[in-house]
Amino acid sequence: MNHSGTRRLETERLVLRRLTASDADKVFKNWASDPEVTRFLTWPTHTNVEDTKHIIGTWLPLYEKKDYYHWAITLKENGEPIGTIHGLANDDLESVQIGYCLGRAWWNRGIMSEAARAVVDFFFDEVGAFSVCSYHDPNNPHSGMVMKHCGMKYEGTRRAADRNNTGRCDASWYSILRTER
């Protein structure tokens, strides 16, 4: 694959860009401190902005790596970060697994589907991936709807195959191949 690192992407309403240290307050306020947002995630709800500053601080040096993909989802209208989307590349399989989260105030507006479509297109068109996949806890069906809106097809559900903030959970997998676009 032709890795190029986390590059700025734009959609009709969004700018996807690298996170910065100055994003910490908005990240904490808009989603990281909300237990409803983090309910189905694998990292704990942040209890203070110092938690957020720490985790962003661990991500920033990773932007130097060409195969590190982690975007802040920001609104074009004001530049405010409202969520994140990331991709984990597997060069042997020419595959990328994506994951995402979005602040509750922006749910049900098609924002995450818009961001995910841009990232899927980037991985196919720029990085040269053969497949892009993702999974969700079946108790979070809205996440699966995002995957469907990106053209991903349901592959199946592995029982008790993951753990998130609700405990042990099933994992419903979706993917799209370059040849299916």
C-alpha positions in Angstrom: 0.0 0.0 0.0 1.1 3.6 -0.6 1.0 5.1 2.9 0.9 8.8 3.1 -0.1 9.4 6.8 -3.0 11.4 8.1 -3.8 14.0 5.4 -6.4 16.7 5.5 -9.7 15.5 3.8 -12.7 17.7 3.0 -16.4 16.8 2.4 -19.4 19.0 1.9 -19.7 19.9 5.6 -16.5 18.6 7.2 -12.8 18.9 7.4 -10.9 15.8 8.6 -7.5 16.8 10.0 -4.9 15.8 12.5 -5.6 16.4 16.1 -3.6 19.1 18.0 -2.9 19.6 21.6 -5.1 22.7 21.5 -8.1 20.4 20.7 -8.1 18.9 24.2 -10.8 21.0 25.8 -13.3 20.5 22.9 -12.5 16.8 22.7 -13.2 16.4 26.4 -16.4 18.6 26.2 -17.8 17.3 22.9 -17.4 13.5 23.4 -14.7 12.0 25.6 -16.4 12.9 28.8 -19.8 11.6 27.8 -20.6 8.1 29.0 -23.3 7.7 26.4 -20.8 8.3 23.6 -18.1 6.0 25.1 -20.6 3.3 26.1 -19.6 1.0 23.2 -16.0 2.1 23.0 -12.9 0.3 24.3 -11.5 3.3 26.2 -12.9 4.7 29.4 -14.9 7.9 29.7 -12.5 10.7 30.5 -13.1 12.1 34.0 -11.2 15.3 33.5 -9.5 17.3 30.7 -6.1 16.0 31.9 -7.1 12.5 30.7 -7.8 14.0 27.3 -4.6 16.0 27.2 -2.6 12.9 28.0 -4.1 10.7 25.3 -3.8 13.3 22.6 -0.2 13.7 23.7 0.4 10.1 23.1 -1.1 10.3 19.6 0.7 13.4 18.3 4.2 11.8 17.8 2.5 8.9 15.9 1.6 11.4 13.1 5.2 11.1 12.0 4.5 7.5 10.8 3.3 7.2 7.2 0.9 4.3 8.2 -0.8 6.2 11.1 -4.3 7.4 10.3 -6.3 9.4 12.9 -8.5 12.3 12.1 -10.4 14.9 14.1 -13.8 15.4 12.5 -14.4 19.1 12.4 -17.2 21.2 11.1 -16.3 23.5 8.2 -18.5 26.2 9.6 -16.4 26.7 12.8 -13.5 24.2 12.8 -14.8 22.7 16.0 -13.7 19.0 16.6 -16.8 16.9 17.1 -15.4 13.4 16.8 -12.6 11.2 15.5 -12.1 8.5 12.9 -9.1 6.3 12.5 -7.8 3.5 10.4 -5.5 0.6 11.2 -3.7 -0.7 8.2 -2.6 -4.4 7.5 -0.1 -4.3 4.7 -0.1 -8.1 4.2 -3.8 -8.1 3.5 -3.9 -4.7 1.9 -6.7 -4.0 4.3 -7.7 -1.2 6.7 -10.0 -1.4 9.7 -11.7 1.8 10.6 -13.2 3.0 13.9 -15.0 6.2 14.9 -16.8 8.1 17.6 -18.9 11.3 17.4 -20.2 13.7 20.0 -23.9 13.1 20.9 -25.0 16.6 19.8 -24.1 15.6 16.2 -25.8 12.1 16.1 -28.4 11.4 13.5 -27.3 14.1 11.0 -25.4 11.9 8.6 -22.1 13.4 9.8 -20.4 10.1 10.6 -21.5 8.5 7.4 -20.1 11.5 5.5 -16.7 11.3 7.3 -16.5 7.5 6.9 -17.2 7.7 3.2 -14.4 10.2 2.8 -12.0 7.9 4.7 -13.0 4.8 2.8 -12.5 6.6 -0.5 -9.1 7.9 0.8 -8.0 4.3 1.7 -9.0 3.0 -1.7 -8.0 5.9 -3.9 -4.9 7.2 -2.2 -3.5 4.4 -0.1 -4.4 1.5 -2.5 -6.2 -0.7 0.0 -8.0 -3.8 -1.4 -10.5 -3.9 1.5 -11.9 -1.7 4.3 -13.7 -3.2 7.2 -15.2 -2.3 10.6 -17.2 -3.9 13.3 -19.7 -2.8 16.0 -21.4 -4.1 19.1 -24.9 -5.3 17.8 -26.4 -3.3 20.7 -25.2 -0.2 18.9 -27.0 -0.6 15.6 -26.4 3.1 14.5 -22.7 2.2 14.1 -23.7 -0.6 11.7 -25.9 1.9 9.7 -22.8 4.1 9.2 -21.0 1.0 7.7 -23.9 0.3 5.4 -24.0 3.9 4.3 -20.3 3.5 3.3 -21.2 0.6 1.0 -20.0 -2.0 3.4 -21.7 -5.4 3.5 -22.5 -7.4 6.6 -20.3 -10.4 6.9 -21.4 -11.9 10.2 -21.4 -11.6 13.9 -18.8 -13.3 16.1 -20.2 -14.1 19.5 -18.5 -12.8 22.6 -15.6 -11.7 20.4 -14.9 -8.3 21.9 -15.0 -6.2 25.0 -16.1 -2.6 25.4 -17.3 -0.4 28.3 -20.5 -2.6 28.6 -18.3 -5.7 29.1 -18.0 -8.7 26.9 -19.9 -8.3 23.6 -20.5 -9.7 20.2 -18.9 -8.1 17.2 -20.8 -7.6 13.9 -18.4 -7.3 11.0 -18.8 -5.3 7.7 -16.5 -4.7 4.8 -16.2 -3.3 1.3 -13.7 -4.4 -1.4 -12.1 -2.1 -3.9 -13.9 -4.2 -6.7 -17.3 -3.4 -5.1 -17.1 0.3 -5.5 
